[in-house]
Amino acid sequence: MTRGLLIAFEGIDGTGKSTQLPLLAEFLRSQGHVVVETREPTDGPYGRQIRALYSNRGRVTPRQELELFLQDRRQHVEQCIQPALREGKIVLTDRYYFSTAAYQGAAGLDPAEILNLHGFAPEPDLVLLLTQTPEDSVARIRNQRGEMPNDFEQQDQLEKVAALFASFAQGCIVRIHAARPIGEVQASIRAVVLSLLANKGVQCPD
């Protein structure tokens, strides 16, 4: 490859992105590919500010919140994603700009405007949009993680976010039903990714 591949995991909270991404990374590495695993918000200065909002989202306006996500993503693209793509690596990111369009769109901003602000961000080759009901997501957060839903994870909020995710029709998006056993979901993900690799003519390194 002269350019690597960018694969984004998207979906409302509790759909299993942080479980499925490492499983895919392990599989791709077993096939000889060089994989970068990353996430948003990042652990950088803007990402840390975003994480501080999990327990008190009302500290900032929706527009200020959006600006934090944009700044975090600019840094992420410049320091992680673009260098890895230039080196021909496969980048797997847990969340990307479709999450911003959905979550900040649910907070009252225009999702189309948010997407248009991302001219600096490379378009993903594939978006794996994990889907399930907000009720299932909240149950997973409470029962499997043993956590109380944070300010971004409230069910009424997730219902708005899910509706926006459902409205996205970009060609890079493939929806994966996430309310199934982990192995079944991973099998569906691998099938889609292997098809992408074949279509892109990506060969396993020697």
C-alpha positions as CSV (number, residue, x, y, z in Angstrom):
1,M,0.0,0.0,0.0
2,T,1.2,3.5,-0.7
3,R,-1.5,4.7,1.8
4,G,-2.8,2.8,4.7
5,L,-6.4,2.2,5.6
6,L,-8.5,4.1,8.1
7,I,-11.3,2.1,9.8
8,A,-13.5,3.8,12.4
9,F,-15.7,2.1,15.0
10,E,-18.8,4.2,15.6
11,G,-22.1,3.8,17.5
12,I,-23.8,4.9,20.7
13,D,-22.2,4.1,24.0
14,G,-22.3,0.5,25.2
15,T,-22.3,-1.1,21.8
16,G,-19.0,-2.8,22.3
17,K,-16.6,-0.7,20.3
18,S,-13.8,-1.0,22.9
19,T,-14.2,-4.7,22.9
20,Q,-14.4,-5.4,19.2
21,L,-11.6,-3.1,18.1
22,P,-8.8,-4.9,19.9
23,L,-10.2,-8.3,18.6
24,L,-10.0,-7.0,15.0
25,A,-6.5,-5.6,15.6
26,E,-5.3,-9.0,16.9
27,F,-6.8,-10.7,13.9
28,L,-5.3,-8.4,11.4
29,R,-1.9,-8.6,13.1
30,S,-2.1,-12.4,12.9
31,Q,-2.5,-12.0,9.1
32,G,0.7,-9.9,9.0
33,H,-0.7,-6.4,8.9
34,V,0.7,-3.5,10.8
35,V,-2.1,-2.0,12.9
36,V,-2.4,1.2,15.0
37,E,-5.1,1.2,17.6
38,T,-6.3,4.6,18.8
39,R,-9.4,6.3,20.2
40,E,-11.2,9.6,20.6
41,P,-11.3,11.6,22.8
42,T,-7.5,11.1,22.9
43,D,-5.3,11.4,26.0
44,G,-4.0,14.7,24.8
45,P,-4.8,18.1,26.4
46,Y,-8.1,18.6,24.6
47,G,-9.2,15.0,25.1
48,R,-8.6,15.3,28.8
49,Q,-10.8,18.4,28.9
50,I,-13.5,16.4,27.1
51,R,-13.3,13.5,29.5
52,A,-13.7,16.0,32.4
53,L,-17.1,16.8,30.9
54,Y,-18.4,13.2,31.4
55,S,-19.5,14.1,35.0
56,N,-20.4,17.8,34.3
57,R,-21.3,18.4,30.7
58,G,-23.2,21.6,31.5
59,R,-19.9,23.4,32.2
60,V,-19.6,24.4,28.5
61,T,-22.0,25.3,25.8
62,P,-22.6,22.9,22.9
63,R,-20.5,25.1,20.6
64,Q,-17.6,25.1,23.1
65,E,-17.9,21.4,23.4
66,L,-17.8,21.0,19.7
67,E,-14.6,23.1,19.5
68,L,-12.9,20.9,22.0
69,F,-13.7,17.8,19.9
70,L,-12.4,19.6,16.7
71,Q,-9.2,20.6,18.4
72,D,-8.7,17.1,19.8
73,R,-9.3,15.6,16.4
74,R,-7.0,18.0,14.6
75,Q,-4.2,17.0,17.0
76,H,-5.1,13.3,16.6
77,V,-5.0,13.5,12.8
78,E,-1.7,15.4,12.7
79,Q,0.1,13.3,15.3
80,C,-1.3,9.8,14.9
81,I,-3.6,9.1,12.0
82,Q,-1.9,10.9,9.0
83,P,1.6,9.6,9.9
84,A,0.3,6.0,10.2
85,L,-1.5,6.2,6.9
86,R,1.5,7.6,5.2
87,E,3.5,4.6,6.4
88,G,0.9,2.2,5.0
89,K,-0.5,1.0,8.3
90,I,-4.1,0.1,9.1
91,V,-5.5,2.6,11.6
92,L,-8.4,1.5,13.8
93,T,-10.0,4.3,15.7
94,D,-12.6,4.0,18.5
95,R,-14.8,6.9,17.4
96,Y,-14.2,9.5,14.7
97,Y,-16.1,12.5,13.3
98,F,-19.5,10.7,12.8
99,S,-19.7,10.5,16.6
100,T,-19.2,14.2,16.9
101,A,-21.9,14.8,14.3
102,A,-24.3,12.5,16.2
103,Y,-23.5,13.5,19.8
104,Q,-23.1,17.2,19.3
105,G,-26.0,17.1,16.8
106,A,-28.1,15.6,19.5
107,A,-27.1,18.6,21.7
108,G,-28.7,20.9,19.2
109,L,-26.0,21.7,16.6
110,D,-26.4,21.0,12.9
111,P,-24.9,17.5,12.1
112,A,-24.3,18.5,8.4
113,E,-22.4,21.6,9.5
114,I,-20.3,19.5,11.9
115,L,-19.4,17.1,9.1
116,N,-18.5,20.0,6.9
117,L,-16.0,21.3,9.5
118,H,-13.9,18.2,9.0
119,G,-12.1,19.0,5.8
120,F,-8.9,18.5,7.6
121,A,-9.7,14.9,8.6
122,P,-9.1,12.0,6.2
123,E,-12.2,10.2,5.1
124,P,-12.4,6.7,6.6
125,D,-12.1,3.8,4.2
126,L,-14.7,2.0,6.4
127,V,-17.0,3.0,9.2
128,L,-18.2,0.0,11.3
129,L,-21.3,1.4,12.9
130,L,-22.3,-0.8,15.7
131,T,-26.1,-0.7,16.4
132,Q,-28.4,-1.7,19.2
133,T,-31.2,-0.1,21.1
134,P,-30.4,2.7,23.7
135,E,-32.1,0.4,26.3
136,D,-29.6,-2.3,25.6
137,S,-26.7,0.1,25.8
138,V,-27.7,1.5,29.1
139,A,-28.2,-2.1,30.5
140,R,-24.7,-3.0,29.3
141,I,-23.2,0.1,30.9
142,R,-24.9,-0.7,34.2
143,N,-24.6,-4.5,34.2
144,Q,-21.5,-5.4,32.3
145,R,-19.3,-2.4,33.1
146,G,-20.8,-2.0,36.5
147,E,-20.9,1.8,36.0
148,M,-23.5,4.5,36.2
149,P,-24.1,6.1,32.8
150,N,-22.3,9.4,32.5
151,D,-23.6,12.7,31.1
152,F,-23.1,11.5,27.5
153,E,-24.8,8.1,28.2
154,Q,-28.2,9.0,29.5
155,Q,-31.0,7.0,27.7
156,D,-32.9,10.1,26.4
157,Q,-29.6,11.4,25.0
158,L,-28.7,8.1,23.4
159,E,-32.1,7.9,21.7
160,K,-31.3,11.2,19.9
161,V,-27.8,10.1,19.1
162,A,-29.0,6.8,17.7
163,A,-31.6,8.5,15.5
164,L,-28.8,10.7,14.0
165,F,-26.5,7.7,13.5
166,A,-29.4,6.0,11.7
167,S,-29.8,9.0,9.4
168,F,-26.2,8.9,8.1
169,A,-26.0,7.4,4.6
170,Q,-22.4,7.8,3.6
171,G,-21.0,5.0,1.4
172,C,-18.2,4.2,3.9
173,I,-20.7,3.1,6.6
174,V,-21.5,-0.5,7.2
175,R,-23.9,-1.3,10.1
176,I,-23.2,-4.2,12.4
177,H,-25.9,-5.5,14.7
178,A,-24.2,-5.4,18.1
179,A,-26.8,-7.0,20.4
180,R,-25.3,-10.4,19.8
181,P,-22.6,-12.5,21.4
182,I,-19.1,-11.0,21.0
183,G,-17.9,-13.7,18.7
184,E,-20.8,-13.3,16.3
185,V,-20.3,-9.6,16.1
186,Q,-16.6,-10.0,15.5
187,A,-17.2,-12.5,12.7
188,S,-19.4,-10.0,11.0
189,I,-16.8,-7.3,11.4
190,R,-14.0,-9.5,10.0
191,A,-16.0,-10.4,7.0
192,V,-16.6,-6.8,6.2
193,V,-12.9,-5.9,6.7
194,L,-11.6,-8.8,4.7
195,S,-13.9,-7.7,1.8
196,L,-12.5,-4.2,2.1
197,L,-8.9,-5.4,2.0
198,A,-9.7,-7.5,-1.1
199,N,-11.4,-4.6,-2.9
200,K,-8.5,-2.4,-2.1
201,G,-6.0,-5.0,-3.3
202,V,-4.3,-5.1,0.0
203,Q,-1.9,-8.0,0.3
204,C,-0.6,-9.4,3.5
205,P,3.0,-8.3,4.1
206,D,5.7,-11.0,3.6
